């Protein structure tokens, strides 16, 4: 797709993410989340499934030529996927643990992958009333419900203390050791793909990720960071790619524009 076509498609994807977010909030307002657990012991709720149904059905009508890979239907083999040149990559409810904890830091993630790159991304946080979005060549934007969208940038802010956003629910020894390396660094605990967006809007300089993630966890927010002027790379400095034989991501670093010697701290 051309950059112009992506920009034209973006408002429809934003509307879809918000529609899915409304279904999530309907479950969030109740007392029964219908929680079960997947084979990897990660939680699954009625909200995950409701959002998944809305997104996959609507994308099937919106762009029927593009297949959809969702966290809640991940069983498409690589033999099938390897022929996909453009497809949707979806996490219907990113941050299910945050949803269960009722801390509001969960998101709907919808990305369009072109080749092995995220070329369009929408990250919508329904409980916070905010949506981040981006498309290749268009820029990255933040929009509160009812307000106009404002463009965001991964600013360097060289005079500020180093700020690193970290997972609220997934901590490990490697992360704790890393956080202790730069003197005076400030940690910002955050849930779901909002961690990427904190870097994209210049409120943090780094997001180090040592724990496991899958491609649908990162794709939408990856586009937001890139279009805001930041990077999402593995620990060797190579950008993350998508539609790999194995959907698990390597450990990665989300970086803003500030030049930080983070590889020296690994």
Buried (B, 14 or more C-beta within 10 A) or exposed (E): BEEEEBBEBBEBBBBBBBBBBBBBEEBBEEEEBEBEEEEEEEBBBBBBBBBBBBBBEBBEEBBEEBBBBBBBEEEBEEEEBEEBEBBBBBBBBBBBBBBBBEBBBBBBBBBBBBEEBBBBBBBBBBBBBBBBBBBBEBBBBBBEEEEEBEEBBBBBBEEBEBBBBBBBBBBEEEBEEBBEEBEEBBBBEBBBBBBBBBBBBBBBBBBBBBEEBBBBBBBBBBBBBBBBBBBBBBBEEEBBBBBBEEBEBBBBBBBBBBEBEBEEBE
